[in-house]
């Protein structure tokens, strides 16, 4: 994001897909809680940037995929099932708030 803002090159503009790749990398980095926490932090930042955007461009719309990645990351950490459920509830809430069909839980 900083590089995009500094250079203003449209090809460097982050999108939900690029965030998803980073989220996936952190979610799978290791079995530490800090990695899952970082993946969740990126998910929250992605929501801040892209949830309010009204667009018909599929590439700029949020989907349930990064939420599922973070849910999976928390589910694989011992004692963190409640964090996984919290993200699922967040996904359901965001789907209901936005009516974005790609945020519907259970669809990929």
GROMACS elastic network, one bead per residue, 0.5 to 0.9 nm:
[ bonds ]
;  ai    aj funct       b0    kb
    1     4     6  0.51332   500
    1     5     6  0.61955   500
    1     6     6  0.85518   500
    1    12     6  0.78993   500
    1    13     6  0.68660   500
    1    14     6  0.62957   500
    2     5     6  0.50984   500
    2     6     6  0.60140   500
    2     7     6  0.85566   500
    3     6     6  0.50035   500
    3     7     6  0.59845   500
    3     8     6  0.78342   500
    3     9     6  0.86395   500
    3    12     6  0.74058   500
    3    13     6  0.86638   500
    4     7     6  0.53538   500
    4     8     6  0.51352   500
    4     9     6  0.59803   500
    4    10     6  0.73265   500
    4    11     6  0.82876   500
    4    12     6  0.52240   500
    4    13     6  0.55115   500
    4    14     6  0.77365   500
    5     8     6  0.52802   500
    5     9     6  0.81009   500
    5    12     6  0.88912   500
    5    13     6  0.82046   500
    6     9     6  0.85576   500
    7    10     6  0.88590   500
    7    12     6  0.85354   500
    8    11     6  0.87835   500
    8    12     6  0.77735   500
    8    13     6  0.80311   500
    9    12     6  0.55813   500
    9    13     6  0.70556   500
   10    13     6  0.52577   500
   10    14     6  0.89390   500
   11    14     6  0.83539   500
   14    17     6  0.80058   500
   14    18     6  0.60182   500
   14    19     6  0.70459   500
   15    18     6  0.54484   500
   15    19     6  0.63755   500
   15    20     6  0.86334   500
   15    46     6  0.83269   500
   15    49     6  0.88057   500
   15    50     6  0.78632   500
   15    59     6  0.73189   500
   15    60     6  0.59993   500
   15    61     6  0.85122   500
   16    19     6  0.50611   500
   16    20     6  0.59981   500
   16    21     6  0.87391   500
   16    46     6  0.67476   500
   16    47     6  0.89730   500
   16    49     6  0.89639   500
   16    50     6  0.72525   500
   16    59     6  0.71358   500
   16    60     6  0.61196   500
   16    61     6  0.68284   500
   16    62     6  0.60222   500
   16    63     6  0.81157   500
   16    66     6  0.86619   500
   17    21     6  0.63775   500
   17    22     6  0.88356   500
   17    59     6  0.71901   500
   17    60     6  0.80875   500
   17    62     6  0.85488   500
   17    66     6  0.88751   500
   18    21     6  0.52063   500
   18    22     6  0.65178   500
   18    23     6  0.86862   500
   19    22     6  0.51702   500
   19    23     6  0.60670   500
   19    24     6  0.85571   500
   19    42     6  0.70912   500
   19    43     6  0.76416   500
   19    45     6  0.89703   500
   19    46     6  0.66887   500
   19    66     6  0.82173   500
   20    24     6  0.60323   500
   20    25     6  0.85475   500
   20    42     6  0.86331   500
   20    43     6  0.80600   500
   20    46     6  0.87434   500
   20    65     6  0.76197   500
   20    66     6  0.53851   500
   20    69     6  0.84994   500
   21    24     6  0.51349   500
   21    25     6  0.62376   500
   21    26     6  0.87830   500
   21    66     6  0.84907   500
   22    25     6  0.50800   500
   22    26     6  0.63023   500
   22    27     6  0.85493   500
   22    39     6  0.76618   500
   22    42     6  0.78384   500
   23    26     6  0.52797   500
   23    27     6  0.60363   500
   23    28     6  0.86486   500
   23    36     6  0.88126   500
   23    38     6  0.79435   500
   23    40     6  0.75490   500
   23    41     6  0.87869   500
   23    42     6  0.62810   500
   23    43     6  0.69794   500
   23    66     6  0.67298   500
   23    69     6  0.74043   500
   23    70     6  0.74506   500
   24    27     6  0.50407   500
   24    28     6  0.62103   500
   24    29     6  0.84157   500
   24    39     6  0.73090   500
   24    66     6  0.73457   500
   24    69     6  0.62634   500
   24    70     6  0.78405   500
   24    73     6  0.88090   500
   25    28     6  0.53526   500
   25    29     6  0.58466   500
   25    39     6  0.81052   500
   26    30     6  0.78794   500
   26    35     6  0.54226   500
   26    36     6  0.66362   500
   26    37     6  0.87307   500
   26    38     6  0.66244   500
   26    39     6  0.53149   500
   26    73     6  0.88040   500
   27    30     6  0.74689   500
   27    31     6  0.84546   500
   27    35     6  0.59920   500
   27    36     6  0.52196   500
   27    37     6  0.84806   500
   27    38     6  0.79530   500
   27    39     6  0.56128   500
   27    40     6  0.85033   500
   27    69     6  0.68831   500
   27    70     6  0.64522   500
   27    72     6  0.79920   500
   27    73     6  0.51587   500
   27    74     6  0.83279   500
   28    31     6  0.75623   500
   28    35     6  0.78430   500
   28    36     6  0.82128   500
   28    73     6  0.71324   500
   29    32     6  0.82978   500
   29    35     6  0.65400   500
   29    36     6  0.86514   500
   30    33     6  0.86576   500
   30    35     6  0.67740   500
   30    36     6  0.87107   500
   31    34     6  0.85866   500
   31    35     6  0.73177   500
   31    36     6  0.80579   500
   31    73     6  0.83936   500
   31    76     6  0.74980   500
   31    77     6  0.63922   500
   32    35     6  0.55858   500
   32    36     6  0.70389   500
   32    37     6  0.88597   500
   32    77     6  0.72975   500
   33    36     6  0.52833   500
   33    37     6  0.60720   500
   33    38     6  0.86097   500
   33    73     6  0.88744   500
   33    74     6  0.78783   500
   33    77     6  0.66352   500
   33    78     6  0.88215   500
   33    80     6  0.85809   500
   34    38     6  0.60764   500
   34    39     6  0.86316   500
   35    38     6  0.50505   500
   35    39     6  0.62620   500
   35    40     6  0.86370   500
   35    73     6  0.84625   500
   36    39     6  0.50229   500
   36    40     6  0.61817   500
   36    41     6  0.85790   500
   36    70     6  0.68383   500
   36    73     6  0.56077   500
   36    74     6  0.61086   500
   36    77     6  0.82045   500
   37    40     6  0.50630   500
   37    41     6  0.61638   500
   37    42     6  0.87422   500
   37    70     6  0.87547   500
   37    73     6  0.89639   500
   37    74     6  0.83698   500
   38    42     6  0.63125   500
   38    43     6  0.86615   500
   39    42     6  0.51954   500
   39    43     6  0.63451   500
   39    44     6  0.88480   500
   39    66     6  0.89719   500
   39    69     6  0.85467   500
   39    70     6  0.63528   500
   39    73     6  0.81852   500
   40    44     6  0.63227   500
   40    45     6  0.87015   500
   40    67     6  0.84196   500
   40    70     6  0.60591   500
   40    71     6  0.88725   500
   40    87     6  0.84850   500
   41    44     6  0.51334   500
   41    45     6  0.62843   500
   41    46     6  0.85824   500
   42    45     6  0.50018   500
   42    46     6  0.60395   500
   42    47     6  0.85986   500
   43    47     6  0.62769   500
   43    48     6  0.87701   500
   43    66     6  0.69628   500
   43    67     6  0.72130   500
   43    70     6  0.79064   500
   44    47     6  0.50632   500
   44    48     6  0.63828   500
   44    49     6  0.88327   500
   45    48     6  0.50516   500
   45    49     6  0.63545   500
   45    50     6  0.86491   500
   46    49     6  0.51996   500
   46    50     6  0.59337   500
   46    51     6  0.76156   500
   46    62     6  0.83254   500
   47    50     6  0.53494   500
   47    52     6  0.78925   500
   47    62     6  0.78222   500
   48    51     6  0.61312   500
   48    52     6  0.72460   500
   49    52     6  0.70598   500
   49    53     6  0.76263   500
   50    53     6  0.52598   500
   50    54     6  0.85667   500
   50    60     6  0.71841   500
   50    61     6  0.69286   500
   50    62     6  0.67665   500
   51    54     6  0.80266   500
   51    61     6  0.76363   500
   51    62     6  0.67914   500
   51    94     6  0.84038   500
   51    98     6  0.80777   500
   52    98     6  0.88145   500
   53    60     6  0.81140   500
   53    61     6  0.78914   500
   54    61     6  0.83444   500
   55    58     6  0.77522   500
   55    60     6  0.69503   500
   55    61     6  0.70062   500
   56    59     6  0.87722   500
   56    60     6  0.80261   500
   56    61     6  0.78079   500
   57    60     6  0.55758   500
   57    61     6  0.67497   500
   58    61     6  0.52315   500
   58    62     6  0.82707   500
   59    62     6  0.81756   500
   61   100     6  0.80939   500
   61   102     6  0.77729   500
   62    65     6  0.84426   500
   62    66     6  0.84843   500
   62   100     6  0.79628   500
   62   102     6  0.68086   500
   62   103     6  0.66890   500
   63    66     6  0.70108   500
   63    67     6  0.78500   500
   63   100     6  0.80926   500
   63   101     6  0.81028   500
   63   104     6  0.78586   500
   63   107     6  0.89794   500
   63   108     6  0.79445   500
   64    67     6  0.52082   500
   64    68     6  0.61074   500
   64    69     6  0.87168   500
   64    91     6  0.71306   500
   64    95     6  0.89740   500
   64   102     6  0.61588   500
   64   104     6  0.65356   500
   64   105     6  0.63432   500
   64   106     6  0.78364   500
   64   107     6  0.71713   500
   64   108     6  0.67436   500
   65    68     6  0.50734   500
   65    69     6  0.62783   500
   65    70     6  0.88116   500
   65   102     6  0.87208   500
   65   103     6  0.82682   500
   65   107     6  0.83988   500
   65   108     6  0.62550   500
   66    70     6  0.62917   500
   66    71     6  0.85514   500
   67    70     6  0.51910   500
   67    71     6  0.60988   500
   67    72     6  0.85470   500
   67    87     6  0.67473   500
   67    88     6  0.73616   500
   67    90     6  0.86979   500
   67    91     6  0.67371   500
   67   103     6  0.88036   500
   67   105     6  0.89995   500
   68    72     6  0.60571   500
   68    73     6  0.85064   500
   68    87     6  0.84129   500
   68    88     6  0.79192   500
   68    91     6  0.89294   500
   68   105     6  0.85106   500
   68   106     6  0.86619   500
   68   108     6  0.89877   500
   69    72     6  0.50975   500
   69    73     6  0.61461   500
   69    74     6  0.87792   500
   70    74     6  0.62488   500
   70    75     6  0.84728   500
   70    84     6  0.73099   500
   70    87     6  0.74196   500
   71    74     6  0.53273   500
   71    75     6  0.60900   500
   71    76     6  0.87686   500
   71    81     6  0.86733   500
   71    83     6  0.76922   500
   71    85     6  0.72765   500
   71    86     6  0.85324   500
   71    87     6  0.61490   500
   71    88     6  0.68713   500
   72    76     6  0.63090   500
   72    77     6  0.89554   500
   72    84     6  0.71347   500
   73    76     6  0.54630   500
   73    77     6  0.68435   500
   73    84     6  0.78203   500
   74    77     6  0.53149   500
   74    78     6  0.82319   500
   74    79     6  0.87531   500
   74    80     6  0.55971   500
   74    81     6  0.64215   500
   74    82     6  0.83752   500
   74    83     6  0.61656   500
   74    84     6  0.51057   500
   74    85     6  0.88514   500
   75    78     6  0.75471   500
   75    79     6  0.83339   500
   75    80     6  0.61829   500
   75    81     6  0.52988   500
   75    82     6  0.85280   500
   75    83     6  0.79132   500
   75    84     6  0.57384   500
   75    85     6  0.87268   500
   76    79     6  0.88524   500
   76    80     6  0.77777   500
   76    81     6  0.82761   500
   77    80     6  0.56299   500
   77    81     6  0.78187   500
   78    81     6  0.77556   500
   79    82     6  0.78565   500
   79    83     6  0.89307   500
   80    83     6  0.53478   500
   80    84     6  0.66990   500
   80    85     6  0.89646   500
   81    84     6  0.50737   500
   81    85     6  0.63130   500
   81    86     6  0.86486   500
   82    85     6  0.50062   500
   82    86     6  0.60979   500
   82    87     6  0.87669   500
   83    87     6  0.64607   500
   83    88     6  0.87746   500
   84    87     6  0.53117   500
   84    88     6  0.64338   500
   84    89     6  0.88410   500
   85    89     6  0.62161   500
   85    90     6  0.85443   500
   86    89     6  0.51556   500
   86    90     6  0.61985   500
   86    91     6  0.87132   500
   87    91     6  0.61603   500
   87    92     6  0.86563   500
   88    91     6  0.50676   500
   88    92     6  0.63139   500
   88    93     6  0.86593   500
   88   105     6  0.77799   500
   89    92     6  0.50863   500
   89    93     6  0.61610   500
   89    94     6  0.86298   500
   90    93     6  0.50535   500
   90    94     6  0.61315   500
   90    95     6  0.85608   500
   91    94     6  0.51394   500
   91    95     6  0.61273   500
   91    96     6  0.86158   500
   91   103     6  0.67479   500
   91   104     6  0.76291   500
   91   105     6  0.68192   500
   92    95     6  0.51545   500
   92    96     6  0.62403   500
   92    97     6  0.86231   500
   92   103     6  0.77237   500
   92   104     6  0.70164   500
   92   105     6  0.65072   500
   93    96     6  0.51382   500
   93    97     6  0.60565   500
   93    98     6  0.86086   500
   94    98     6  0.60251   500
   94    99     6  0.80001   500
   94   100     6  0.82403   500
   94   103     6  0.71542   500
   94   104     6  0.87914   500
   95    98     6  0.54170   500
   95    99     6  0.53560   500
   95   100     6  0.57937   500
   95   101     6  0.72818   500
   95   102     6  0.80975   500
   95   103     6  0.50779   500
   95   104     6  0.57019   500
   95   105     6  0.79260   500
   96    99     6  0.55067   500
   96   100     6  0.79931   500
   96   103     6  0.87820   500
   96   104     6  0.84875   500
   97   100     6  0.83277   500
   98   101     6  0.86324   500
   98   103     6  0.85352   500
   99   102     6  0.86954   500
   99   103     6  0.78830   500
   99   104     6  0.83649   500
  100   103     6  0.55382   500
  100   104     6  0.72456   500
  101   104     6  0.55127   500
  101   107     6  0.89788   500
  102   105     6  0.83225   500
  102   107     6  0.73460   500
  102   108     6  0.77456   500
  103   106     6  0.88475   500
  103   107     6  0.79364   500
  104   107     6  0.61539   500
  104   108     6  0.87420   500
  105   108     6  0.83757   500
